[in-house]
Amino acid sequence: MIKRLVIIAIVSSSITLICGEYVALAQNVKTERIAISKLKKQLDSGQEFLLIDVREDWELKEHGAIPGAIHIPMAELEKRMEDIPKDIPLVFY
């Protein structure tokens, strides 16, 4: 069972919150919004969580991605729910 679902919102994207709420409802967990600076600290400390990038391919090419993130475009999220582990905290961006 997921202990917590974390959502970060990139200023130019409101999709992240929608995505996180969808997954949270599907997995019956609470969501928490964190600042990018907090995510950076968690990455630097080695904290265990799974990053899921829900942006489109063109957004990745234009803005880059966080190393180690799994790319599941928003449009594919519903059909790929089974691919998302349920035993680790998740961070969507």
Helices and strands as residue ranges (DSSP letters): E 5-8, H 15-27, E 31-34, H 36-45, E 50-53, H 57-63, E 70-71, G 74-76, G 78-83, E 90-92
